[in-house]
Amino acid sequence: MKKVFPRVAVLVPTASQWGRGVVSGIHNYVRKHSPWQIFVEPHSERENIRVPEGWKGEGIIARVQSSSMAKVLERKGIPIVNVSGIRLKKSSFHQVTTDLEAAVRIAVEHFLDRGFRNFGYFSLLGLSYVSDQQNAYIRHLKELEFSCAMYTSRAGRGAIADWTLNMDSLAAWLRSLPKPVAIFTWNASSGRQLVHGCQWAGLHVPEDVAVLSGADDDLFCEVSHVPVSGIAAATEAIGHEAAVLLDQLMKRRRPSHSPKLIAPLGVIARQSTDTLAIREKPLADAVRFIRDHANQPIQVQDILDQVPLSRSVLERLFVRVLQRTPAEEIRRVHFERAKHLLEQTDIPEPEVAEASGFGSPEYMVYIFTRQLGVSPIQYRKKVRSR
């Protein structure tokens, strides 16, 4: 008897790095489990992506971007998983998407780690998901007793920043902000507009204004005279988990209907945030020394050999400005370097420990277990399993 594989439509904007990552995650799941017939085509974010009339299948994974799209899909009467973070009224789809609160925490931490204490948000009007990010960012800063300046611009279709934006108005806003200032925005398009606005205003990026995009794209973040840092969504993990959910639904199981939120991978740092907004030069020199020696097992005494401060003064400066001690900053930098090497390379774990400044593999295991509840090997498997 001929075996018929489930037919699954994947409706995401494959012209973006985000969409291609989701498709890759779906494919990774299918390769490891029962095969599907996957229907996917090239699409941009500006298109109304839909299945052709007459198509029949067993399931759909889609970026459901509007109520009208949701209604069309619901009429199919088959299992559907939504991978969009866009809020839709009365939507009954299972959902797998980026954890917005986690993304905001990553953005704020990225700025605080660089010593910023002045903040702004560049918003796109009329988009609920941008408004959600904006509100979460302002709320998180308020919890830390920081305020946030706002600038809003019209958005084109596909969350593209308005190319006809009044640059005099944007430049005037940028000049009015206390410096140095860190500005968060939705995507690479609005990040580039901010960079253009800074050039228009005669301001330097990142020395006067640091710019961080809430979405990373290797191409579009680089297409700027100052490459823009961006938060890398765990798109393959989103696709993988959406495939897990759809497989369960097609097999008539009943998974939880609560949205599955996937934390971003972290910040892909480029020139637009490559700075330290620390006015105290000895402290800036100390932090720079730690980061320049992230691959070495340095101690606090090594910092004191480089800066003209006593240990007690250095400790007070770190705690007052960065809210952590020099020793904690050393451990944090080593830990972040180890995470990056485990995520992005195939270097064996003992070599990762050496290349991350840990005194021994055992100490790295201790730090990972304390911070994340998993060993470095388990962490690598977790981030590579999607």
N, C-alpha and C positions, 0 to 999 in steps of 0.2 A: 504494500500500500504506500502511495506517495505521501511523504511527510510535507505538510504545509507550515512554513514559518510565519509567525505573527508579522503583520504589516504595520509599521509604525511611521507616522509622519513627524518630522522634526521641523518646526516653524520658528526659526530664530534668524536674526540678521547675520549671516555668515560673512558679510563684508567687514565685520569688526573682529578684533582679537577676542573680545568677550564671547561672541557667538561661536567662533571656531573652537574656543576652549570647551564650551558646552557640548558641541558635537563630538569633540575628541573624548570627553568624559563618558558620553553615552556609548560611543564605540568601544571604549575600554571595558565597560561593563558587559556589552554584548559578546566581545571576544572571549571573555572568561566564563560566560554562561550560555544559555540556549540562544541560537542565532535568531536574528530578526531580519526582515526585509525593511531596510531603512530608506525612507523617501526624504531627501533633503536636496535643496537647490541653492544657488547663489542668490542672496538677497541683501539689500541695504536696509538701514534703520528707517529710512523714509518710506519704504514700501508698505502697503497693506498686505501682509503675508497671509496667504490662505491656501487651503487644499483645493485642488481642481474639482469642478463639478463632476459628480459621478464617481469620485474616488471612494473606495471602500477599504476600511482597515480595522485593526483591532485596538489601536491606541494612538495618542498624540502627545508629544512634548512640545510646548509652545511658549513663546514670550507673548503672553496675552496683554496687549498694550492698550486696549480700548473696550468699552462696554459693547460696542457693535461687534467686535471680533469675538468677544465672549459668547454673545448670543448665537452667532453662526456656529461656533464650535459646540456649544451645548446641544444644538439640534442634531449633531452627529450621533448622539446617544451612545458614545463609547468612552472608555476611561481616558482622562486627560490630566496631565500634570503641567502646572504653570511654573515657569522659571523666571518670571518677572517680579520685580518688587513694587510695581505700580498698584496702587490701591483701587480696587473696583468694587462698587456697591453690589451686594447680593451675589457675589461670585462664590460658587460652590466647589471650585477646583482645588485639588490638593496642590500644595505650593512648596517649592524648594527655591530659595533665593539667598542673596547676600545678607548677612547680619549687619544691618545699618548701624546699630549702636556700637558694635565692635569696630566697624570702619571709622566711626567718629572718634572712638577712644584711641585708635591707632594714629589718626591725624593729629589729635591734640598732643599725644605723647611725643610724636615726631617733632612737633614744634617746641614743646617744653624741653626736650632733650637738647635742643639747639639754643636754649636760653631765651626764647621769645616770651614776652609778657604783654604784647599788644597784638590784637587779633581782629580779623575781618572775614566776611563771607561775601562772595560774589554770586548772586542768585539769578536764576532764570524764571521769569514770570510764567504762571499758568501751568506749571508741571507739579503735580502733587508729590511725586517722589523726590524732586529737588527740594520742595518745601519741607518734606519729612527730614531730609538730611540737614538742611539749614537749621531747623528747630532743634534737632538732636544735638548738633554742634554747639548752638548757643546755650542750650540747657546744660550740657556737660561742662562748658566753660564757666557757667554761672555757679555750678556746684563747686568748682575750684576757685571761686571768687574772682573771676575775670569777666570783663565785658567784651562785647563783640560789635564792631561797626558793620553796617550792611550797605550793599549796593545791588540794585536789581536791574535786569535788562530783559528785553523781550527775547523769547526763544523761537528759533525756527523749528521746522519739523525735524524730529529725530533728536531733540535736545541739543541742537546746534546753536551756539551763541550768535546773536544778531551781528552780521557783518557790517551793517550800516549803523552800528552803535555810535552815539555821539561821543567821540573821543575827548573832546574838550571837557564834557561833563565827567567822564570816567577819570580823566587826568586830575581834575579839580578835587574829586573825592580822594584819590590816592595821595595827592599832596597834603590834604587836610589831616591825614592820619598821623598819629604819633609814630616815630620811627625808632628802631626798626620794627616792622609789622609783618605778621604772618597771615596770609590770606588763603583760605580753603575754598574750593569751588567744585562744581559737579563733575566736569569731565575735561578732556584735553582741549577741546574747542574753546571752552570758557577760560581755561588756563592760558591758552595762547593769547586771547583777547586781553587778559590782565597783563601779560608780558608786553604786548603792544601799547597798552595804556601807560605802563611805566616808562617806556621809551618816549612816548608822547609828552609825559610829564617831566622828563629829564631825571627820572629816578633810576637807581641801579637795582637789578635783580641778580643775586638775592640779598645784597648788602643792605639796601633800604627796604625792599619788599620781597619776602619769600613767598613763593606760589606753589601750592600743592593741589593736584587734581584728585578728585575722589575716584577716578577710574584710570587705570593704566593701559596704554596701548603703545607698543614699541615704536610703531611708525609715527602716529600722530603726536605723541609726546615729544618725539625728537624733531618734528618739523616745526622748529621755532628757532630764532637766533639765540635764545636761551632755552635749552632743553628742559622740559617740565617734569618734575617728580610726580609720580602717581601711585595710588594704592592699587595693588594687584589683587583682584578678586580671585577666589579659588574656583575658577570657572569649570575646570575639569571635575572638581569635586561636586559642583552643582549638577553637571550633566550626569555624573555617575549616580548620585543619590536620586535624581529625577528618574533615571532608568530603573533603579531598584524599586522605587514607588510604583512606577507604571507596570513593571513586571508583576508586582503583587496584585495590583488592581485587575490586570488582565487575567490573572489566575483566580479571580473572584475572592481574594482575601480582603481583609478590612484593616488596613494600616491606620494609624492615628491621623486625624484630620488637622492636627495642629501644624502650622507652617514649620518647615525644617529650615533653620537658619544656619548658613555656613559662613564662618568668620573669614575675612580676607587673609591673604598670605602675608601681607605687610607692605611697606613702602619700597618702591623702586626709586631710589634716590638719584636725582640728576642735578644739574647745575642750579635749578631754580630754588633749591633749598640747601645748597651746599655752603652753609655759613654757620657761624656761631654768633648769636645776638647777645653777647655778653660784654657789658661795658667795662668790667674790671679786667684789665689786661692779664694780670697774673692768673686769674681763674680761667680765662680763655686759653692761655698758653697751657695750663694744666690739662684742660679737657682735650685740647688738640693733641697733646703728648700721649694721652691715654688712647685716643683713637688711632693715632699714627703707629702705636705699638700694640694693636689689638691681637697680633699674632705672637706676642711674647708674654711670658709670665712675670709681668712687672709688679712691683709693690708700691705702697704709698711713698716709701723712702726714695724710690726712683724719681717720683714726681718732685719731691722736695729738693732733689739734686739739680732740678731744672728751673725751678721758680724761686724768687727771693722772698719766701714766706716761711714763717714757723709752722709747725704741724698744727698747732691749735688755731692759728689764723686761717690756714687752708681749710681745715675742717669746718670752721664757722662759715666761710665763704661758700663752700659747696652746699651746706645745709640751707643757708639763707636763699641762694639763687636757684639751686637745682633740687632742693628738698631730698638730698641723699648725701652720704659721706663719700670721700674719695675712694675708699675701698669698695663701697657698693657700686660706684660708677665703673670701676675696673671690672668687677664681676659681671655687671650688666653688659658692658661692651664685649667681653669674652663670650658671654652667653649668646648674644645676638649674632656674633660672627660664627659660632658653632652651629646655630640654627640655619644660617644662610648656607654654610658648607654642606650640611646634611640635606638640605632641600635641593640645592642646585648642582651638587657634584656627586661623584661615586667614590670619593676618597674614603678609605676604611676608617671606622670610628676612632681607633687609636691615633691615626694621623690627623683626624679632625681635632682631637683634643690637643695635640701638639701645635697645630696651626692656629688654634684659637686661644693660646696663652694659658691653657689649664696645665697645672703642674703634673697631672697624671690622668689617664683615662678614667680611673676610679673616681677622681674628684669631679670630672665632667658628668659622670653617671649620677653622682650625689646631687649636683646642682640641677640637672634636668628632672630628676625624681622629685626634688623639693619644689621646683617651679611649676612643672607641668604634670607631675604624677606619672610620668612614663620615662623609660630609659632612652638614651640617644638612638639606639637601634629601633625601639618601638616608635619613637617620633618619626624617624626616617620612613619606616614602613607605613605609618599612618598618612603622611603627606604624599607618599608615592603610590598609595593604594587606589587612588581615584583615577 
